[in-house]
Amino acid sequence: MQSGSGSGFLQQLRAKGLAHWLWVLALTALGVWIGHQISEQRLWTDVRYRIYQETFAATRVRGPLYPKRTALVLVQDEEYWKGELAGRAPIRRDYLARLVEKLDAADVAVIALDFDLRSPVPDGSLVEHPAYLEETTRLRAAVKLVSVRRPVVLPAAVAFDAEGAYVEQSSIFQGFDFGGGLIHRGYLQLPYDLRRVPVGLELADGRVLDSFALAIVGAVDPTAHQRVATHASDALPFASYMTERDFAGTAPTDVRLFSSAYVLAADSAELDRSLSHKVVILGAAWSRNGFASGARVDLHPTPAGTLPGALIHANYVEAILNERTYKPLSDQLVMAFEVLLVLAIAALLALDTRPLWKATLVAGTTVFFILLSYFFLQNLGLFFDFFVPVVVLIGHVAVEKVLDWRHAAGHGPGR
């Protein structure tokens, strides 16, 4: 090895030849592009979610997680398939009305309905089918009455119009007069990257429609709503995740996950002890094909495993209200890290050193990325997704090794 001096180091780099370094630059550019595609096309999502969750668990930036402001009431198999709901789709609106009234009696802070309550015709030309109109009228009346005393968050849905802009679809509440009640609305669709907290969408008519989670936040804490709505335009913040086990609690007083059957059967005093002053999200968690048959409805893969949509919305609400969101590093800064480190690794691998030293160098760089992620998260509240840069780095090293073999055989660049 001749790298004991600066001149020896430069001589070894020059010995590789111009063609080799042009290949290095091309590979670096290609690696950065591939890394961008990994992010854009959401490749290896399960692996990235797992790393994300383990990163937060390892750092414990703000202590162990548990639900502080939210509670869940889920319609489960027993109620949906064996009870009065009789497995019907759409779900009975009068059943939801009774749940809303029972939660009102428990003096909850906010009631949020995480159900698909879209009209049968999205443009609103048919707001509700006549077969369901009586029970829908019952739900509308219950929401109107309850919203006088506490906020109610209703679900919305969005779609694309012919020009690719967002439009809000009609719901069964379309055109109904709530008489000045505390009504909020938010779209239920979740973001492509479930690590990110959805905020507002600008619709084709110029209105901004909150996400379901942000609408809930607006109902309980307008200041937090304004803070997120104002500062989340550049990039949606990342959030840490809680599981169903966290909501189930470890002691009776910690339980924040209830079945709809429990809510309807419990007396007001019992519900008051469990749910008073909580943000309560009503959602679906029954099995798709029958009692205990098939996957549950409305399931989504998340960093904490596969979770019901209602629990994902609750995670977002908790993250915003308890300031557990973390701004991601800018794409430009991440790209600069990738380019500089890949070029530095390429230069060091060009030296005439032992293979073990080179392998140690690559492993050390990977560890550096991981420690960098920890530093940003722990000290700056910034999230650095080290998975993509590490993939780019390893891919670059592998391709460059192949080029070295070709070079040694007299076929590759640098000859």
VOPAGU-2260 file (C-alpha; in pm, 1 decimal, decimal comma):
REM VOPAGU-2260
SITE   aa  ch    i         X         Y         Z
SITE  MET   A    0       0,0       0,0       0,0
SITE  GLN   A    1     133,2     342,4    -101,7
SITE  SER   A    2    -119,9     567,7      62,8
SITE  GLY   A    3     116,3     679,2     340,1
SITE  SER   A    4     134,5    1024,3     180,2
SITE  GLY   A    5     -98,7    1255,6      -3,7
SITE  SER   A    6      91,7    1208,1    -329,4
SITE  GLY   A    7      69,3     829,4    -298,1
SITE  PHE   A    8    -303,4     853,9    -240,1
SITE  LEU   A    9    -353,7    1071,5    -549,3
SITE  GLN   A   10    -132,0     845,7    -760,0
SITE  GLN   A   11    -349,1     545,0    -677,5
SITE  LEU   A   12    -662,6     739,5    -769,5
SITE  ARG   A   13    -509,0     853,0   -1101,3
SITE  ALA   A   14    -399,2     499,3   -1175,7
SITE  LYS   A   15    -763,4     396,8   -1208,8
SITE  GLY   A   16    -791,5     604,9   -1522,4
SITE  LEU   A   17   -1042,4     860,3   -1648,5
SITE  ALA   A   18   -1287,8     598,0   -1772,4
SITE  HIS   A   19   -1313,2     447,2   -1423,8
SITE  TRP   A   20   -1402,9     778,1   -1262,3
SITE  LEU   A   21   -1654,1     857,7   -1533,2
SITE  TRP   A   22   -1814,5     523,5   -1449,4
SITE  VAL   A   23   -1810,3     616,1   -1079,3
SITE  LEU   A   24   -1988,5     944,1   -1152,8
SITE  ALA   A   25   -2241,7     765,7   -1372,8
SITE  LEU   A   26   -2303,7     502,2   -1105,7
SITE  THR   A   27   -2344,4     771,8    -841,1
SITE  ALA   A   28   -2602,5     955,1   -1051,5
SITE  LEU   A   29   -2779,9     626,6   -1125,1
SITE  GLY   A   30   -2778,3     531,2    -757,8
SITE  VAL   A   31   -2930,9     863,6    -654,8
SITE  TRP   A   32   -3201,6     819,6    -919,9
SITE  ILE   A   33   -3273,5     464,1    -805,0
SITE  GLY   A   34   -3292,1     585,4    -444,8
SITE  HIS   A   35   -3545,9     847,0    -551,1
SITE  GLN   A   36   -3749,5     579,4    -727,8
SITE  ILE   A   37   -3742,5     357,6    -418,7
SITE  SER   A   38   -3903,9     639,9    -226,2
SITE  GLU   A   39   -4146,5     748,1    -497,2
SITE  GLN   A   40   -4262,8     396,2    -587,4
SITE  ARG   A   41   -4280,6     294,9    -220,2
SITE  LEU   A   42   -4063,7     -13,9    -270,2
SITE  TRP   A   43   -3972,3    -241,1      22,7
SITE  THR   A   44   -4242,6     -68,2     227,2
SITE  ASP   A   45   -4261,5    -339,6     494,2
SITE  VAL   A   46   -3886,7    -328,2     556,8
SITE  ARG   A   47   -3881,3      51,0     574,2
SITE  TYR   A   48   -4181,4      58,9     809,0
SITE  ARG   A   49   -4014,4    -196,9    1033,9
SITE  ILE   A   50   -3688,5      -1,9    1048,7
SITE  TYR   A   51   -3885,7     315,8    1114,4
SITE  GLN   A   52   -4072,9     167,0    1410,2
SITE  GLU   A   53   -3759,9       7,6    1556,1
SITE  THR   A   54   -3576,3     340,3    1527,4
SITE  PHE   A   55   -3839,9     516,9    1734,0
SITE  ALA   A   56   -3856,1     229,9    1984,8
SITE  ALA   A   57   -3477,6     237,3    2026,6
SITE  THR   A   58   -3449,1     612,4    2068,7
SITE  ARG   A   59   -3762,4     662,0    2281,4
SITE  VAL   A   60   -3731,5    1028,7    2200,3
SITE  ARG   A   61   -4009,4    1135,0    2433,8
SITE  GLY   A   62   -4067,0     834,4    2653,9
SITE  PRO   A   63   -4293,6     529,4    2614,2
SITE  LEU   A   64   -4607,4     585,2    2409,1
SITE  TYR   A   65   -4964,0     547,3    2529,3
SITE  PRO   A   66   -5289,4     716,8    2424,4
SITE  LYS   A   67   -5341,6    1034,6    2624,7
SITE  ARG   A   68   -5632,9    1203,0    2449,4
SITE  THR   A   69   -5803,9     943,4    2231,1
SITE  ALA   A   70   -6012,8     628,8    2271,4
SITE  LEU   A   71   -6149,8     383,1    2017,2
SITE  VAL   A   72   -6493,2     224,2    1990,0
SITE  LEU   A   73   -6488,2     -48,4    1725,5
SITE  VAL   A   74   -6771,0    -246,2    1570,3
SITE  GLN   A   75   -6633,8    -600,2    1587,8
SITE  ASP   A   76   -6738,4    -946,9    1473,5
SITE  GLU   A   77   -6980,7   -1016,9    1756,5
SITE  GLU   A   78   -7186,5    -707,5    1686,4
SITE  TYR   A   79   -7155,8    -703,5    1309,3
SITE  TRP   A   80   -7213,3   -1069,6    1220,6
SITE  LYS   A   81   -7419,3   -1204,7    1513,1
SITE  GLY   A   82   -7605,2    -898,0    1634,3
SITE  GLU   A   83   -7863,0    -665,2    1489,7
SITE  LEU   A   84   -7625,7    -536,7    1221,3
SITE  ALA   A   85   -7660,8    -876,1    1048,5
SITE  GLY   A   86   -7352,0    -826,0     835,4
SITE  ARG   A   87   -7523,5    -556,2     633,9
SITE  ALA   A   88   -7345,3    -309,7     407,8
SITE  PRO   A   89   -7392,6     -21,0     436,3
SITE  ILE   A   90   -7384,3     -41,6     813,0
SITE  ARG   A   91   -7713,1      47,6     982,5
SITE  ARG   A   92   -7727,8     423,4    1036,2
SITE  ASP   A   93   -7966,7     397,3    1332,9
SITE  TYR   A   94   -7708,5     177,1    1510,6
SITE  LEU   A   95   -7451,6     454,1    1466,1
SITE  ALA   A   96   -7709,0     703,1    1594,1
SITE  ARG   A   97   -7747,2     507,5    1919,2
SITE  LEU   A   98   -7368,7     496,7    1962,5
SITE  VAL   A   99   -7345,3     873,2    1912,5
SITE  GLU   A  100   -7617,3     933,2    2171,9
SITE  LYS   A  101   -7456,3     694,9    2422,3
SITE  LEU   A  102   -7117,4     865,6    2385,8
SITE  ASP   A  103   -7282,0    1202,6    2431,0
SITE  ALA   A  104   -7421,2    1081,2    2763,0
SITE  ALA   A  105   -7065,9     979,8    2863,9
SITE  ASP   A  106   -6954,2    1343,6    2823,0
SITE  VAL   A  107   -6678,4    1270,3    2571,7
SITE  ALA   A  108   -6481,5    1558,8    2424,3
SITE  VAL   A  109   -6529,9    1478,1    2055,0
SITE  ILE   A  110   -6716,0    1208,6    1860,9
SITE  ALA   A  111   -6563,8    1111,8    1523,5
SITE  LEU   A  112   -6730,1     870,7    1278,0
SITE  ASP   A  113   -6475,5     668,1    1080,0
SITE  PHE   A  114   -6723,8     498,4     846,8
SITE  ASP   A  115   -6783,7     520,7     473,3
SITE  LEU   A  116   -7099,1     732,8     462,6
SITE  ARG   A  117   -7078,9     835,9      99,0
SITE  SER   A  118   -7393,2     878,5    -107,8
SITE  PRO   A  119   -7477,9     597,6    -351,7
SITE  VAL   A  120   -7414,4     846,5    -634,7
SITE  PRO   A  121   -7088,9    1041,6    -576,3
SITE  ASP   A  122   -7208,9    1362,2    -744,8
SITE  GLY   A  123   -7498,0    1391,0    -497,6
SITE  SER   A  124   -7778,7    1346,4    -749,4
SITE  LEU   A  125   -7895,5    1070,7    -513,0
SITE  VAL   A  126   -7791,2    1162,1    -159,6
SITE  GLU   A  127   -7933,5     849,7       3,7
SITE  HIS   A  128   -8115,6     541,4    -118,0
SITE  PRO   A  129   -8485,1     540,6     -18,0
SITE  ALA   A  130   -8440,5     199,6     148,9
SITE  TYR   A  131   -8209,4     355,0     409,5
SITE  LEU   A  132   -8365,1     698,2     437,6
SITE  GLU   A  133   -8550,5     638,6     765,8
SITE  GLU   A  134   -8243,5     521,1     957,7
SITE  THR   A  135   -8029,5     789,4     793,6
SITE  THR   A  136   -8278,0    1051,4     913,2
SITE  ARG   A  137   -8234,4     906,7    1261,8
SITE  LEU   A  138   -7853,8     943,5    1241,2
SITE  ARG   A  139   -7877,6    1298,4    1108,6
SITE  ALA   A  140   -8109,5    1397,1    1393,6
SITE  ALA   A  141   -7879,4    1237,9    1654,3
SITE  VAL   A  142   -7571,5    1418,0    1517,8
SITE  LYS   A  143   -7759,1    1749,0    1506,5
SITE  LEU   A  144   -7874,9    1713,8    1867,2
SITE  VAL   A  145   -7538,2    1601,5    2003,3
SITE  SER   A  146   -7336,8    1861,9    1809,0
SITE  VAL   A  147   -7505,4    2136,0    2011,1
SITE  ARG   A  148   -7313,9    2012,6    2318,1
SITE  ARG   A  149   -6987,4    1878,0    2173,5
SITE  PRO   A  150   -6804,7    1861,5    1838,0
SITE  VAL   A  151   -6887,6    1580,2    1597,5
SITE  VAL   A  152   -6646,5    1496,9    1316,2
SITE  LEU   A  153   -6808,8    1352,8    1005,7
SITE  PRO   A  154   -6626,1    1157,5     735,1
SITE  ALA   A  155   -6564,1    1291,4     387,5
SITE  ALA   A  156   -6422,1    1127,2      76,8
SITE  VAL   A  157   -6228,6    1275,1    -212,9
SITE  ALA   A  158   -6168,2    1168,4    -571,2
SITE  PHE   A  159   -6000,7    1307,6    -882,4
SITE  ASP   A  160   -6191,1    1498,3   -1148,3
SITE  ALA   A  161   -6116,2    1485,0   -1522,2
SITE  GLU   A  162   -5833,3    1740,2   -1479,6
SITE  GLY   A  163   -5670,9    1546,8   -1195,2
SITE  ALA   A  164   -5782,6    1788,3    -922,2
SITE  TYR   A  165   -5937,3    1676,9    -593,3
SITE  VAL   A  166   -6314,5    1695,9    -555,1
SITE  GLU   A  167   -6524,0    1608,0    -251,6
SITE  GLN   A  168   -6778,7    1333,2    -301,9
SITE  SER   A  169   -7133,4    1356,7    -171,6
SITE  SER   A  170   -7219,9    1201,9     165,6
SITE  ILE   A  171   -7548,3    1111,0     330,0
SITE  PHE   A  172   -7526,3    1443,7     518,7
SITE  GLN   A  173   -7514,6    1643,8     194,2
SITE  GLY   A  174   -7735,4    1952,9     223,1
SITE  PHE   A  175   -7855,1    1870,9     575,3
SITE  ASP   A  176   -7897,3    2169,7     806,7
SITE  PHE   A  177   -7724,3    2106,0    1139,4
SITE  GLY   A  178   -7853,1    2435,3    1277,5
SITE  GLY   A  179   -7519,0    2576,1    1384,8
SITE  GLY   A  180   -7398,3    2259,7    1557,7
SITE  LEU   A  181   -7027,0    2194,9    1615,3
SITE  ILE   A  182   -6975,6    1995,9    1296,7
SITE  HIS   A  183   -6633,0    1925,7    1146,6
SITE  ARG   A  184   -6551,0    1721,1     837,4
SITE  GLY   A  185   -6233,9    1546,3     724,0
SITE  TYR   A  186   -6140,6    1311,9     440,0
SITE  LEU   A  187   -6081,4     950,3     541,5
SITE  GLN   A  188   -5831,2     849,5     274,7
SITE  LEU   A  189   -5489,9     774,2     421,5
SITE  PRO   A  190   -5157,5     892,7     274,0
SITE  TYR   A  191   -4946,4     665,1      54,5
SITE  ASP   A  192   -4671,2     675,4     317,3
SITE  LEU   A  193   -4845,3     597,7     646,0
SITE  ARG   A  194   -4552,1     731,8     844,6
SITE  ARG   A  195   -4663,0    1080,6     743,5
SITE  VAL   A  196   -4949,2    1272,9     900,4
SITE  PRO   A  197   -5212,1    1377,5     643,0
SITE  VAL   A  198   -5317,7    1740,6     661,1
SITE  GLY   A  199   -5534,7    1943,9     421,8
SITE  LEU   A  200   -5611,7    1897,3      53,2
SITE  GLU   A  201   -5689,8    2185,8    -180,2
SITE  LEU   A  202   -6000,4    2100,5    -380,1
SITE  ALA   A  203   -6079,4    2198,7    -736,3
SITE  ASP   A  204   -6314,7    2473,8    -613,1
SITE  GLY   A  205   -6038,2    2633,3    -403,4
SITE  ARG   A  206   -6157,4    2506,0     -65,3
SITE  VAL   A  207   -5916,9    2325,2     168,3
SITE  LEU   A  208   -6054,0    2003,1     317,3
SITE  ASP   A  209   -5888,0    1878,4     635,2
SITE  SER   A  210   -5782,6    1519,0     680,8
SITE  PHE   A  211   -5997,1    1324,1     926,2
SITE  ALA   A  212   -5725,4    1345,2    1192,0
SITE  LEU   A  213   -5669,1    1717,0    1142,3
SITE  ALA   A  214   -6044,1    1780,6    1159,0
SITE  ILE   A  215   -6049,4    1601,4    1496,4
SITE  VAL   A  216   -5758,4    1813,7    1615,8
SITE  GLY   A  217   -5942,4    2126,0    1503,2
SITE  ALA   A  218   -6243,6    2019,2    1707,4
SITE  VAL   A  219   -6048,2    1970,8    2030,3
SITE  ASP   A  220   -5754,6    2213,5    1996,4
SITE  PRO   A  221   -5787,6    2489,7    1733,6
SITE  THR   A  222   -5439,8    2621,4    1814,0
SITE  ALA   A  223   -5275,1    2287,0    1736,3
SITE  HIS   A  224   -5483,1    2267,1    1419,1
SITE  GLN   A  225   -5364,8    2607,6    1303,7
SITE  ARG   A  226   -5001,6    2525,5    1383,0
SITE  VAL   A  227   -5004,7    2209,4    1173,7
SITE  ALA   A  228   -5212,1    2355,5     891,1
SITE  THR   A  229   -4972,3    2650,1     865,0
SITE  HIS   A  230   -4637,0    2471,1     891,3
SITE  ALA   A  231   -4702,2    2137,3     721,0
SITE  SER   A  232   -4719,2    2266,6     363,5
SITE  ASP   A  233   -4358,7    2185,2     266,3
SITE  ALA   A  234   -4359,7    1822,3     381,8
SITE  LEU   A  235   -4596,8    1625,0     596,3
SITE  PRO   A  236   -4438,1    1550,9     934,7
SITE  PHE   A  237   -4355,1    1199,6    1047,5
SITE  ALA   A  238   -4528,2    1047,2    1349,7
SITE  SER   A  239   -4446,9     772,8    1595,5
SITE  TYR   A  240   -4690,8     482,3    1615,5
SITE  MET   A  241   -4888,6     303,5    1886,2
SITE  THR   A  242   -5034,2     -44,8    1850,4
SITE  GLU   A  243   -5367,3    -199,0    1947,7
SITE  ARG   A  244   -5193,1    -334,8    2258,2
SITE  ASP   A  245   -5112,8      20,9    2366,0
SITE  PHE   A  246   -5480,3     115,5    2336,4
SITE  ALA   A  247   -5593,9    -203,5    2510,0
SITE  GLY   A  248   -5389,3    -102,2    2815,5
SITE  THR   A  249   -5227,0    -310,2    3087,3
SITE  ALA   A  250   -5475,3    -223,4    3363,4
SITE  PRO   A  251   -5853,1    -162,8    3363,6
SITE  THR   A  252   -5802,5     210,1    3412,5
SITE  ASP   A  253   -5570,3     223,6    3108,4
SITE  VAL   A  254   -5813,9      72,0    2857,5
SITE  ARG   A  255   -5880,5     296,7    2558,8
SITE  LEU   A  256   -6018,1      33,8    2319,5
SITE  PHE   A  257   -6381,7     -72,9    2348,6
SITE  SER   A  258   -6635,0    -267,2    2147,3
SITE  SER   A  259   -6955,1    -100,0    2032,5
SITE  ALA   A  260   -7148,9    -368,7    2223,0
SITE  TYR   A  261   -6978,9    -261,1    2546,2
SITE  VAL   A  262   -7071,7     103,9    2487,5
SITE  LEU   A  263   -7436,7      27,3    2416,9
SITE  ALA   A  264   -7467,8    -206,4    2716,7
SITE  ALA   A  265   -7275,6      -2,8    2977,1
SITE  ASP   A  266   -7450,7     243,9    3207,2
SITE  SER   A  267   -7368,8     613,5    3193,0
SITE  ALA   A  268   -7155,6     611,3    3508,0
SITE  GLU   A  269   -6935,7     330,9    3376,9
SITE  LEU   A  270   -6893,9     500,2    3039,1
SITE  ASP   A  271   -6816,5     828,8    3209,7
SITE  ARG   A  272   -6527,1     667,1    3397,6
SITE  SER   A  273   -6390,3     511,6    3076,4
SITE  LEU   A  274   -6451,0     780,0    2814,6
SITE  SER   A  275   -6523,5    1114,0    2977,7
SITE  HIS   A  276   -6339,0    1403,2    2811,1
SITE  LYS   A  277   -6176,3    1170,9    2554,8
SITE  VAL   A  278   -6167,5    1210,5    2178,7
SITE  VAL   A  279   -6363,0     901,1    2074,0
SITE  ILE   A  280   -6327,2     757,1    1725,4
SITE  LEU   A  281   -6594,3     512,6    1608,8
SITE  GLY   A  282   -6463,4     264,5    1353,0
SITE  ALA   A  283   -6491,9     -75,5    1186,8
SITE  ALA   A  284   -6299,3    -389,5    1284,9
SITE  TRP   A  285   -6515,8    -684,7    1182,1
SITE  SER   A  286   -6391,4    -973,8     968,8
SITE  ARG   A  287   -6450,6    -939,3     599,7
SITE  ASN   A  288   -6597,7   -1280,5     511,2
SITE  GLY   A  289   -6800,4   -1368,3     819,6
SITE  PHE   A  290   -6753,4   -1417,9    1192,2
SITE  ALA   A  291   -6378,1   -1468,2    1250,0
SITE  SER   A  292   -6340,5   -1539,7     877,3
SITE  GLY   A  293   -6094,1   -1354,9     660,3
SITE  ALA   A  294   -5899,0   -1036,9     728,9
SITE  ARG   A  295   -6058,5    -749,3     913,0
SITE  VAL   A  296   -6201,0    -465,5     709,3
SITE  ASP   A  297   -6018,9    -133,7     678,5
SITE  LEU   A  298   -5675,5    -279,1     759,3
SITE  HIS   A  299   -5357,0    -105,2     652,7
SITE  PRO   A  300   -4985,8    -195,3     684,1
SITE  THR   A  301   -4813,3      51,4     917,3
SITE  PRO   A  302   -4479,7      74,3    1103,0
SITE  ALA   A  303   -4655,3     -86,6    1401,6
SITE  GLY   A  304   -4797,7    -372,4    1196,2
SITE  THR   A  305   -5134,4    -406,0    1028,1
SITE  LEU   A  306   -5384,8    -176,2    1200,4
SITE  PRO   A  307   -5747,5     -67,4    1153,5
SITE  GLY   A  308   -5800,0     272,6     996,5
SITE  ALA   A  309   -5959,0     412,3    1312,6
SITE  LEU   A  310   -5643,8     334,6    1510,4
SITE  ILE   A  311   -5426,2     498,6    1244,2
SITE  HIS   A  312   -5634,3     816,8    1267,2
SITE  ALA   A  313   -5599,9     801,5    1646,4
SITE  ASN   A  314   -5222,1     777,2    1610,9
SITE  TYR   A  315   -5219,4    1087,9    1393,9
SITE  VAL   A  316   -5437,7    1278,6    1639,6
SITE  GLU   A  317   -5214,9    1179,5    1932,3
SITE  ALA   A  318   -4903,5    1274,6    1736,4
SITE  ILE   A  319   -5035,3    1623,2    1661,4
SITE  LEU   A  320   -5185,4    1696,7    2002,8
SITE  ASN   A  321   -4880,8    1567,0    2192,2
SITE  GLU   A  322   -4627,8    1716,3    1949,0
SITE  ARG   A  323   -4491,2    1379,9    1838,9
SITE  THR   A  324   -4432,7    1476,7    1479,7
SITE  TYR   A  325   -4086,3    1495,4    1327,5
SITE  LYS   A  326   -3999,9    1692,1    1017,7
SITE  PRO   A  327   -3806,6    1487,6     758,6
SITE  LEU   A  328   -3470,9    1597,7     629,1
SITE  SER   A  329   -3502,6    1773,2     296,0
SITE  ASP   A  330   -3456,4    1563,2     -18,0
SITE  GLN   A  331   -3170,1    1791,1    -121,3
SITE  LEU   A  332   -2978,0    1731,1     201,7
SITE  VAL   A  333   -3030,5    1355,1     185,1
SITE  MET   A  334   -2910,7    1355,4    -176,2
SITE  ALA   A  335   -2601,3    1553,5     -77,9
SITE  PHE   A  336   -2521,3    1293,0     193,4
SITE  GLU   A  337   -2560,6    1013,6     -59,1
SITE  VAL   A  338   -2338,6    1173,2    -325,3
SITE  LEU   A  339   -2060,0    1282,5     -90,8
SITE  LEU   A  340   -2039,4     953,3      96,5
SITE  VAL   A  341   -2058,1     740,2    -217,5
SITE  LEU   A  342   -1780,1     941,1    -380,0
SITE  ALA   A  343   -1570,9     920,9     -64,1
SITE  ILE   A  344   -1623,1     543,8     -47,3
SITE  ALA   A  345   -1537,1     512,2    -417,7
SITE  ALA   A  346   -1211,3     700,2    -360,5
SITE  LEU   A  347   -1113,0     489,9     -59,5
SITE  LEU   A  348   -1202,9     163,2    -231,6
SITE  ALA   A  349    -975,9     261,5    -519,4
SITE  LEU   A  350    -676,2     231,9    -288,0
SITE  ASP   A  351    -465,4     -80,2    -288,7
SITE  THR   A  352    -580,5    -213,6      48,1
SITE  ARG   A  353    -689,2    -544,9     190,0
SITE  PRO   A  354   -1045,0    -666,7     117,0
SITE  LEU   A  355   -1116,9    -692,8     489,4
SITE  TRP   A  356   -1035,7    -324,3     534,3
SITE  LYS   A  357   -1266,2    -233,3     248,4
SITE  ALA   A  358   -1549,4    -442,6     392,5
SITE  THR   A  359   -1496,8    -276,1     728,6
SITE  LEU   A  360   -1513,6      62,0     558,6
SITE  VAL   A  361   -1851,0     -16,4     399,7
SITE  ALA   A  362   -1988,5    -155,1     727,7
SITE  GLY   A  363   -1861,1     149,1     914,3
SITE  THR   A  364   -2032,3     382,3     667,9
SITE  THR   A  365   -2359,9     194,7     715,9
SITE  VAL   A  366   -2326,5     233,1    1092,9
SITE  PHE   A  367   -2252,7     601,8    1038,3
SITE  PHE   A  368   -2584,1     643,9     852,6
SITE  ILE   A  369   -2768,8     473,2    1139,0
SITE  LEU   A  370   -2599,4     686,8    1404,0
SITE  LEU   A  371   -2670,0     995,7    1195,7
SITE  SER   A  372   -3038,3     903,4    1191,7
SITE  TYR   A  373   -3032,8     861,2    1570,7
SITE  PHE   A  374   -2858,2    1197,4    1619,2
SITE  PHE   A  375   -3106,1    1387,8    1404,4
SITE  LEU   A  376   -3406,3    1224,6    1571,1
SITE  GLN   A  377   -3283,7    1251,9    1929,5
SITE  ASN   A  378   -3137,2    1600,5    1916,8
SITE  LEU   A  379   -3308,0    1789,6    1634,6
SITE  GLY   A  380   -3647,8    1622,5    1604,4
SITE  LEU   A  381   -3570,9    1541,9    1239,2
SITE  PHE   A  382   -3624,8    1204,6    1076,1
SITE  PHE   A  383   -3355,5    1071,7     840,5
SITE  ASP   A  384   -3458,5     762,0     644,9
SITE  PHE   A  385   -3119,5     590,0     626,5
SITE  PHE   A  386   -3258,0     283,5     444,2
SITE  VAL   A  387   -3242,5     435,5      95,4
SITE  PRO   A  388   -2887,8     579,9     124,1
SITE  VAL   A  389   -2761,1     246,6     259,7
SITE  VAL   A  390   -2918,1      59,6     -34,0
SITE  VAL   A  391   -2758,8     308,6    -275,4
SITE  LEU   A  392   -2421,4     269,5    -103,4
SITE  ILE   A  393   -2425,2    -111,7    -106,5
SITE  GLY   A  394   -2544,4    -117,8    -466,1
SITE  HIS   A  395   -2265,4     117,2    -567,9
SITE  VAL   A  396   -2002,2     -92,0    -392,8
SITE  ALA   A  397   -2131,7    -411,8    -555,6
SITE  VAL   A  398   -2128,6    -265,2    -907,0
SITE  GLU   A  399   -1787,7    -109,3    -857,3
SITE  LYS   A  400   -1652,6    -446,2    -743,4
SITE  VAL   A  401   -1776,6    -601,7   -1065,5
SITE  LEU   A  402   -1605,4    -323,8   -1260,5
SITE  ASP   A  403   -1282,2    -390,1   -1072,3
SITE  TRP   A  404   -1299,3    -757,6   -1172,0
SITE  ARG   A  405   -1352,5    -659,1   -1533,9
SITE  HIS   A  406   -1067,2    -410,7   -1507,9
SITE  ALA   A  407    -835,7    -681,2   -1373,2
SITE  ALA   A  408    -938,3    -906,0   -1662,3
SITE  GLY   A  409    -856,7    -630,4   -1910,2
SITE  HIS   A  410   -1214,2    -559,5   -2023,5
SITE  GLY   A  411   -1348,8    -280,6   -1811,4
SITE  PRO   A  412   -1305,5      96,3   -1778,1
SITE  GLY   A  413    -965,4     226,1   -1690,3
SITE  ARG   A  414    -780,1      13,8   -1947,0
